[in-house]
Amino acid sequence: MIYEALTVLPYPNLERATAVLRAELRHKALEHGPWEVPDWSTLEVIGPVESTDARGQVWFEYLSTVESRPLRG
C-alpha cells in the first residue's frame, strides 16, 4: 500500500516538513492496523511548492509518499 501526506508551512523548511510528514504517514499506516509499517527507504518528499492565499500570505506545500511493508514479528 502507498500512503500520501501533505503539509503546508508559512516558511520553507524541508527538515521540519519531513518530520511532520513522517508523523502523518506513520499515523495513516497505524489506522490500517498493526500488520503494516511504513518502509522509510521508500519515503519521497516533494516541495516546497509556493502558493499565495487571498490575503497575500505565501505558503510552502510539501507532499510525501511512502510504501508500506508487512510487520515481521
Order of alpha helices (4+ residues) and beta strands (2+ residues): beta-alpha-beta-beta
